[in-house]
Amino acid sequence: MKRLLFRKKKNFLSKSFEEDRNITINTTLIFKLLKQHGFSVKLKDRKLFGYTNACTCDPDDTEVCNVYIAQKGSLLFEFAITVDKIDSYRYKIKFKYDEATKEFVEQKIIPEVILTNKPQIHELALAHNDHLDYLMSNTIFKKEVYVVGSVHGCYYTLKELLSRFPSDADVIFTGNVCDFGNYTKDVIELIIEKNYSCVRGNHEVYFLENYNNPQSEWATLPEYGGKKTLESYKESPKLLEKHIEWIKTLPPYIEIHADNYAHFFISHGYGRPYYRRRHTKYADDALIHNHYFTSDYKWDYESFENNAFTHIFSHDIVDDVLVADHGNMQKDFGLNTGVALGKKLTAIELNTLQIYSQETDPRDIE
């Protein structure tokens, strides 16, 4: 249960919050909000090295993990980040503040960092989130950047997911926006109208190669899903031409390198083993088709050594977000959570590594 405690110490009020199944303590967002409101944040005390090892911390104790001081002119308050039960990644937080900062903390910070049910934050993503200390003094991107897994023509599900993002957010799609679902035409038109970014997936390749061949395997066999795509364009031949030209422009990968810390590499297939060859035509096929779970291409893999970036892809279908940590700032996130199979559509926000999921709308696949 959520716990709210009041204490008075040295003219400071204090509140503690404990996470349960329905509450998320969004620690990374604290630093972002404070920076936006003009506060500087400094580490006051670190009792233990790294919050992920702090198995015995108690927010009602003096033995907390990291204590920070937030200051803006004469406004001053402290907050502590603690962790217990490391096997289930239960996060706790404690605020300590005076009357001058009471309104700001209780009305601005606490409502934002205590999130009920939304967004879903993947436990493993939190466990491997190196953004925490970095966000104390840096803003990676000036606005939110979301990367969306394979949409596969599920327009209504996509619209619902996008409605949860800020209207000015940047959105990047990991390919396979077409096939299987009922609304490929609408999905692609939305992406074009909003000027969102997208990489090329294997189903965009099938679409491009077979759209004018109604007898092709892509257009006739259920396992390719192309029949649904052609049906969505029956009354819109002009849009079909427009969308084919758009598909021709899609790159095999998108790389965002904000600084030496925030480095993201986005492709449809599992692209980390081809990163050093990403500029070559040789790597194009693998960046689109390579699976994480199979050995089809493993004979050709590069060493992962010194590939310090966060890789986001979506080719492999998984029940929940695939998270892999190779150490030394090398993380993988697989986002294809089977929306066209009636499961869910998933996105990740790059500033915080928060996971957003939306259950499939039945209209998209019925």
Rosetta blueprint (number, residue, H / E / L):
1 M L
2 K L
3 R L
4 L L
5 L L
6 F L
7 R E
8 K E
9 K E
10 K L
11 N L
12 F E
13 L E
14 S E
15 K E
16 S E
17 F E
18 E E
19 E L
20 D L
21 R L
22 N L
23 I E
24 T E
25 I E
26 N L
27 T H
28 T H
29 L H
30 I H
31 F H
32 K H
33 L H
34 L H
35 K H
36 Q H
37 H L
38 G L
39 F L
40 S E
41 V E
42 K E
43 L E
44 K E
45 D E
46 R E
47 K L
48 L L
49 F L
50 G L
51 Y H
52 T H
53 N H
54 A L
55 C L
56 T E
57 C L
58 D L
59 P L
60 D L
61 D L
62 T L
63 E L
64 V L
65 C L
66 N E
67 V E
68 Y E
69 I E
70 A E
71 Q E
72 K E
73 G L
74 S L
75 L E
76 L E
77 F E
78 E E
79 F E
80 A E
81 I E
82 T E
83 V E
84 D E
85 K L
86 I L
87 D L
88 S L
89 Y L
90 R E
91 Y E
92 K E
93 I E
94 K E
95 F E
96 K E
97 Y E
98 D L
99 E H
100 A H
101 T H
102 K H
103 E H
104 F H
105 V H
106 E H
107 Q H
108 K H
109 I H
110 I H
111 P H
112 E H
113 V H
114 I E
115 L E
116 T E
117 N L
118 K L
119 P L
120 Q L
121 I L
122 H L
123 E H
124 L H
125 A H
126 L H
127 A H
128 H L
129 N L
130 D L
131 H H
132 L H
133 D H
134 Y H
135 L L
136 M L
137 S L
138 N L
139 T L
140 I L
141 F L
142 K L
143 K L
144 E L
145 V E
146 Y E
147 V E
148 V E
149 G L
150 S L
151 V L
152 H L
153 G L
154 C L
155 Y H
156 Y H
157 T H
158 L H
159 K H
160 E H
161 L H
162 L H
163 S L
164 R L
165 F L
166 P L
167 S L
168 D L
169 A L
170 D E
171 V E
172 I E
173 F E
174 T L
175 G L
176 N L
177 V L
178 C L
179 D L
180 F L
181 G L
182 N L
183 Y L
184 T H
185 K H
186 D H
187 V H
188 I H
189 E H
190 L H
191 I H
192 I H
193 E H
194 K L
195 N L
196 Y L
197 S E
198 C E
199 V L
200 R L
201 G L
202 N H
203 H H
204 E H
205 V H
206 Y H
207 F H
208 L H
209 E H
210 N H
211 Y L
212 N L
213 N L
214 P L
215 Q L
216 S L
217 E H
218 W H
219 A H
220 T H
221 L L
222 P L
223 E L
224 Y L
225 G L
226 G H
227 K H
228 K H
229 T H
230 L H
231 E H
232 S H
233 Y L
234 K L
235 E L
236 S L
237 P H
238 K H
239 L H
240 L H
241 E H
242 K H
243 H H
244 I H
245 E H
246 W H
247 I H
248 K H
249 T L
250 L L
251 P L
252 P L
253 Y E
254 I E
255 E E
256 I E
257 H E
258 A L
259 D L
260 N L
261 Y L
262 A L
263 H E
264 F E
265 F E
266 I E
267 S E
268 H L
269 G L
270 Y L
271 G L
272 R H
273 P H
274 Y H
275 Y H
276 R H
277 R H
278 R L
279 H L
280 T L
281 K H
282 Y H
283 A H
284 D H
285 D H
286 A H
287 L H
288 I H
289 H H
290 N L
291 H L
292 Y L
293 F L
294 T L
295 S L
296 D L
297 Y L
298 K H
299 W H
300 D H
301 Y L
302 E L
303 S L
304 F L
305 E L
306 N L
307 N L
308 A L
309 F L
310 T E
311 H E
312 I E
313 F E
314 S L
315 H L
316 D L
317 I L
318 V L
319 D L
320 D L
321 V L
322 L E
323 V E
324 A E
325 D E
326 H L
327 G L
328 N L
329 M L
330 Q L
331 K E
332 D E
333 F E
334 G E
335 L L
336 N L
337 T L
338 G L
339 V H
340 A H
341 L H
342 G L
343 K L
344 K E
345 L E
346 T E
347 A E
348 I E
349 E E
350 L L
351 N L
352 T L
353 L L
354 Q E
355 I E
356 Y E
357 S E
358 Q E
359 E E
360 T L
361 D L
362 P H
363 R H
364 D H
365 I L
366 E L
